Amino acid sequence: WGGKWDELDVPYLTRCLEKGLLEHVDILSFHPYNIFPPERIRDRQIIPIRNLIANYAPAGKRIELLITEVGYGLKAGSEADAIGFGVSNAAFEKAYFNELGNYLPRTLLSNLSLGVPTVWYELNSLIEKPLPPSQHSQNPSQSPPDNPDHPGLYRQPDKVAWGYTPGVAAVRVLCNTLRGYAFHKRLEIGDPSDDFVFELRNGKRRALALWTAAETERELVL
């Protein structure tokens, strides 16, 4: 992480690879959290890492690239107009609500088109989920009698609220629609930084997945 939400610390990673990191690993994974549209991950993180791997991988060794955690959160921090890192609450909330059926399928399709499997954090959101009785949370102001050995800790409720975001519905539609299909190629249509038209194939059957990351409406001809 290079100090900005969507930029990779290329110098740090380069030094690691210069020192022979890829001789000792089979997989590189990273967590490209940011508040911007998911397509930004392609050019600012995935492609730079793949280029570094190509330059420093030992001859004949294939290094896999995985995204083992990524997602969009609702809020963080306590200030009224900022969450830290120069990002406003409004920007953070916009990213979260876009994720509800919008950012999530775009992220998965975009990353898969580059051959990068993705783990999403998280499909669940705040219905009931049991909480292990051993789980505690620090709160110096509370010291219940049932926890005399740890006066700085209090026992959490037995259950916490849990449920699903609308992103789950988007993933179900995506999987049901494209089940059995594999990415074939990207069609050159529109602005390559904003407009995405992917051809997928399932035997002789073809499907198109298309969307735009642009914020203004315009017409594209297929």
N, C-alpha and C positions, 0 to 999 in steps of 0.2 A: 504494500500500500504506500503510495508515494506522497501522501499528504492531502490528496484530493479524492473525492468520493469515487471517481471512475478511472483513476490513473494507477497504473502499476509501477512499483518501485523497480524499474528495469536495472539500474546500477547495482542494487543489492543482489537481485537474482543473478545478474551476470557474474558478479564476484563469486557467488556460490558455485556456479557452473564452471567457472575458470579453475576453481580448486578441485574439480573432479567429482562433483556431487552425482552426476549421472552414471558414474561407474558403479555406484553402490545402491541405486534405486531402479525400480522398474516402472514406477508411476509418479507423476507430479500431480498434486491436487491443490486447488486453491479456492478461496471464498470471495467471489467478486461482488460483494455487497455494494450497492450504490442506490441513489434515489432517481437516477435518470432512466430513460427508456432502455429496455434490455438490449437493443441492437448496439448500443455503445460498447457493450462488452466485447463484441467481435473485434473491432479495430483497435481498441485501446488496451485489451488484456489478452484475449485468446490468441490472436494472430501474433503479437509480439512474443508470447511465451513459446508458441510453436516454432517461430523463427529461431529463438535461442536454442531450443531443443535440437533443431536441425543442425545448428552450428557446432554444438558441443557434445552431442550424443556419441558414444564410442562407435566405431565402425561396426556395422552389422547388428547393432542393438536397437530395438524398437522401444521407445519410451511413450507410455500412454499418458494422456492428459485428461484429467477428470475435474469436474466442478462438484465438490462433495458437500457444498452448502451454499445456498443463495436464496434470497427472498427480499421482501419489502415489509418494513414495520410501520406501525401506526404512529407512535410517539416515543420519544425518549427525552430524558432530562426534565427539569422542573421550571425553566424560564417560560414566560408567557409567549414570547415571540421567537424563540430559538431553541434548538436542541444541541447546540455545540457544532464545532467544525464550520461555522458560518452558514449553517443550513436552517431555514425557517421552518416552523411547525407547518405552515401552509404548504411548503414544498414537500415535506415529508408525508403529510396526509394525502396530497395529490398522488404521490407515488403509490401509497398503500391502496387507495381506492381504484387506481388504474390496474393494480394487481388483481382486483376482484373480477376475473373473467377476461382480462385484457393482457396485462404484462406476462402472466403465467404461461399461457400457451405460446406466446411469441418467444419467450425465453427458451422453452423446451425445443421448439422447432428450429430456432436460429442456431442454438448450440449443437443440435443433432446434425444440422446441415454441415457443420464443421467437424463432425465425428467426435464430439465431446459429450459424453453422458452427463446428466445433471441431477443432483439431489436437491429438491426444493425444501426450504425451511420457512414456514411449515404450512401444511394444508389445514391443520387444526386451528381453531381460534377460541377466544373466550366467548353445554349440556353437562353433564357431570362426569368426572373422571376420578377414580380412586387415587388417593395420594398415599404413598408409603408412610406408615406411622413413624418411621425413623427420620423422616425429612423435617428439618427445622429451618427457621429463618432467623437471622440475627436481628434483635431489637433490644437494645440495652434498657429501654424503659419498661419492659415487661419481664417479670420473673415468676411464672406460675409455680405453685407448690408441687406439681407433678414432674418438675424438671429441676430438682435441687442441685444436681451435679453440674449443671450448666446455667448459671444464673443470667448469662447474657443472651440466652436463646429461649424462644418460646415455640411451642408445638403448633404446627399449621393445622387448619381444619382437615377433617378426614376426606373431604371431597372439595374439588375446585370446579369452577365453571369451565366447560369445554364444549366445543362444537365445530362447525365447519364454515369456512368462508365460501362465498360464491365462486371462488377459484376452483373449488372441488367440482362444481358443475361443469366448468369450462374444460377441466381435464377429462371428465367422463365423456363429454361430447367429442373432444379431440381423439381420445383413444378408441371410442366406438366407431367414429367416422373413418379413421385411418388405420384401423387394426389390420395387420398383415402387409401394410405398405412400408416401403423403405425410401429414404431420400435418394433421388436420382441426380438432379441438377437444379441450379438456379437459373431462371430465365432473365435475360437482360432487358428489363422493362422499367421505364421511369428513372428516378434518381437512385443510383446504387447505394447511397447512404441512408435513404429513407424508405424506398419501396422494395418489397420482397415478394417474389413470386417463385415458389418452389414446386418443381414437378416431382411427384412421388409415384412409385410403381409397385404393383402387386401382380406379378406375372405379366399378362398382356393388358391389365387394367392400369389406367393412369388417373391421378388425382392432382389437383392444384391446391396449394395452400398459399393464400396471398393476403397481404396487409400492408399498411403504410405506417411509418412512424412520424410522418409529417403532421403538424398541428393544424394546417389549413387544408380545406377541401379543394380537390381538383380532380380532373378526369384523366384516367389512364386507359389506354386501349390495349387489349390483349390481342 
